[in-house]
Amino acid sequence: MKKQARDYQREHPGTSYTAALAAVTSTAAAGARSTGWEPLVRPEVVGRLDALVLRYEEGRRVGEERQLRAVFTGHAGTGKTTAAGILARKLGLAGPVVWASSNRDLRDAMDAAEGGVLVLEDPHALFALPWDVMTHALTELADRGSRLAVIWMQYNDGDWDRGLGTADDHERSVRRSWVQTYLDTNFVERVVFPSLSAQDIVDVLAAHAADAGYVLTGDATEVLDRKIIELSTMSTPNGVPVLDRYGNARFGRAAAEAAIRHISERTTTGGSLGLTDPSELTPGDVIAGVDATLEEPLRQTYLWIAGPQA
């Protein structure tokens, strides 16, 4: 983002660095949204998703009964949820996007998703169901064909293996083979969502702040760059990258919100903004935002990510 700001200054003589940074942040955010996939989905994923949509639409044009079954793999905050919702709109599906975990059982979720998209966002929990219940439900899901699109979300390949629920090695092997064959047969589309780079997360933070009417000062951007790069080299004791553990883009958004709160806290507690514009985030604000986000308890949804990786 710093380079874009400097380029903007050269193209617009007399523009301050802060004003240039605000301009390119807003432009970057607007440009990202214009792709129809952002704010979270990385460019290399967009091509894969667009190709998926194209194949689906071409099949419909020639009268084929197309069923969409896709596996989305990626850590929290890499754009899977964003892509699921936008994919439904791009496919022109009139029905709702239904999250399986929000329904009493999988059959209820399938019924609710008719004409739309069913998202199986927690295979770890799905495979904790009694084996016969789970296999019957998945078989019925396959039989419903093109009546609904289905997206299987997972953090890593094989996440479902954790929930197979048997200590017997032979039985576990049989179940694992059944599931893998089911996925290979029914979920032919695979989309991998890479973890965000340090620069991606800085850009998310800056764009989120810009949406709220704030801009990072030049010094704040440089301090933030160094801090996020430092975090990107760190892992938890279990070997999970820290920024994956904290949700990638979700971390960037949360840190931006905490930094903005820090401005309010400085003023309401009698602090002075001094020469700083009240819409500018200073180095102190962004570091306070990052530190506050790191100190927040992790959502229970992510805690199991820290276990041994499949």
N, C-alpha and C positions, 0 to 999 in steps of 0.2 A: 504493500500500500504506500510505503514511503516513496518508492520510485515513481509510482503513478502521480503522487502529489508534486514531486519535483518536476516531472514532465509537464504537468498542468501549469505550474508556475512559469515555465519557459514559454508555453503556448499562450499564456495570459499575463503579460508583463504587469508588474505592480500588484499582483495578488499575493497576499501573505500566505505563509506556509499553512497556517491553521485553516484559512479559508479554502486553500487548494485541497487540503486533506478532507475537509467537509464535502467539497464538490465531488471528489473522486470516490469517496465512500458512498455517497448517495447515488452516483452514477453506477458504481459497481453493484450496489444492491438492486437498483432498478434493472440493470442489464441482466443480472442473474435471474430475476423474476420473469423477465421477458422470455426466457427459454421455456417457461411452462413447467419446469421441474424443480427449480430452486424454491426456497433458500438453502436447502441442505444437500441436494444431490450433486455429486461431483461430475464434472464434464465427461470423464471416461465412462461413467455409468449411464449418462444420458443417451449415448449412442446405442448401448445395449437395450435400453428400455424402448427407444424409438423403433429399433429393429423388431422388437417383440410386438409392438403395436402394429407395425406395417404388415408383418406376417399374418396377424390376426385379421386385419382389415382386408387383405388380399384374399384370404380364405372365404370371408363372408361375401366378397364381390363375385366370386365364382360359384357361390351357392353351397359351399362346404359348411357342415355343422362344426364350427370350431369351439373347442373348449380350452380355456386358458387355465393352466396349472403351472405355477412358477414358485421356485424356491428363492427367497431373498436371504442372503447370508451377510452378516456384518455386525460389528459391535453397536452398542447403543449410541444414538446421536449421529449415525452415518447416513441417514436419509431414508431408511426403509419405510417408516410410517408415512412420511411425506410422499414418497413414490407410490405407495399403495393407493392413497386417495386420489392423486393426480392421474394414475393409470386408469382408474375407473372412469374418470371424466374423459380422458383421451379415447377410451374405447367406446364411449357413448352409451355406457350401461345405465339404464334408467333406475335400477334398484339401488338399495343402500350399500354402504360399506359396513359390514358386520364383523365385530371382533368376537371370536369364539369365547374368550374368557368372560365376556359380559353376559353370557347366556347360561341357563341352568344345565344344559347338556349340549352335546355337539349336534344332535338332531334338531333341537330348537334353533341353533345358530344356522344350520343349513336351510331350514324353512324360512327364517327371517331374511336370508341372503339371496333368495330366489330373484333372478334378474339383476343381481348386483355382484358384489365381491365378498367372499368369506375370507377373513384373515385368521389363520392359525398362528397366533403370535407367541405361543408358549408351548412348544412341543415337549419340553421337559415335564410339564404338568399333564399334558395330554396322554403321554405314555405311562403316567402313574395310575391311570384308570385300570380297572380289571381288564386283563388281556382280551377276553371274549367280547367285552363291551367295546373296547377300543377298535378291534379288528372289524367287528360288525359295522360300527359307525363309519370307518374309513372305506369299507367295501361299498356301503350305501352312498358315500360321497362320490366315489368313482362312478357309480351307476347313474348319478344325476347328470353326468355329462356336461353339455353346454348350457344347462339351466342356470348355472352360476359359475363365476370365475373364482379361483381359489389361490391364495398366496400363503405359502408356508414360510414363516419367518424364524430365523435362528441366528444366534450369535456366532456359532462355529459349526462346521460340518460335524454331524454326529451328536449334537446336543441331546437329541431324543434318546440316545442310548442310556443316559443317566436314569431315565424313568422306567426302564424295562421291568424292574421290580421282581427279579428272581435271583436267588443265590446259586442256583443250579447251572453249572457252566454249559451243559448240553442244551438245556432249555433256553438259556440266554442266547446261545448261538443260533438256535432255530428261530427265535423271535427277531433277532437282529437281521437274519437273512430275509425273513418275511417283510420286515419294514423296508429294508434297502431295495428289495425287488419292487415293492409297492411304489416307492418314490421314483425309482428308475423308469418304471412303466407309466406312471400317471403324471409325474411332475418333470416334464422334459425341459422346461425353460429354467435356466439357472442364472441368477444375477448376483454378483459379489459386490458389496459396498465397502470400499477400502476405508480404513480409518483416516480421519482428517490429518493433514500435516499441521505443523505448528503455525505456518502462515495462514492456512485455512481457518484455524481457530481464531487467530488474531483478526482476520477479516470478518468472521461471524460476529465477534465482539464489537468491532467498529461499526458494522452495519446495523446491529441491533441497537447500539447507542444512537446512531444517526436516526433510526426510525423514531426514537423517543425524543429527538431534538437536541442531542448532545454530540460533541465531536472531541476526539482525543487531541491534545496538544502534541506538537512534534516530540517533545521530551517524553511524553506519556507513551507514544507509539514505540519509541526506541526502548524504553524500559520494559514495556509489555512484550515486545519481540524477544528480548533476552530472557524474560521470565518464562514465557511459553516454550521457547527452545529448550531451556533448562528442564522444564517439566516433561518435555517430549522424550528426554533421554532416561527418565526415571521409570521404575517398575515397582509394583507391590511385592511383598515378600513371596507371593505365589507366582511371580513372573508376569503378571498382567500389566501392560503399559498403563501408567497413571491416567493419561488422558482418555484411554478406552474405559477405564474403571469409572471415570467421572462423566462419561457420556459425550465425548467429542464436542459436537456443536452445542449440545445442551450445556456443557461446561462454559462455552463462550457466552451463551445467552445469560446464564445465571451470573457469571462474573460481571457482565455489563450491567445487569440490574443491581448487583451489589455495589458496584462502583457509583452508580447514580444515587443509590441510597446514601452512600458515604458523603456526597455533596450536601444532601439535606441534613445529615447528622452534624456536619461541620457548622452549618449555619444555625440550626435550631439549638445547638449546645453553646452558642455564643462565639463560635469561631468566625474568623474573617476570611472572605474570599480574596482579600487583597486586590491585586491587579488582575486576577483571573476572571475571565468572563464566566458568568454563572452557567453557561451552556457548555463549558469546556471541562473535560475530564483531565485532571493533572496526573503526574506519575503517582502521587500519593493515593489518588482515588482508584486508579486501576490496580495498583498492588493491593490496596485494601480489599477491592472487589475479588481479586484472585484468591487472596488468603482466606477471606470469608467463605468463599465457595468451597475451598479445600477443607475447611473446618466443619462444613455442614455434614450431618449424618447422611450416608448414602441411602438411597431408596432401597427397600428390601428387594425390589425387582432385580437389582444388579448384584446383590451380595453373592449369589452363587457363582457369578462369573469368576470370582477370585479363587475358586476351587481348581483342581487339576484340569487342564484343558484337554478336551477330547481330541 
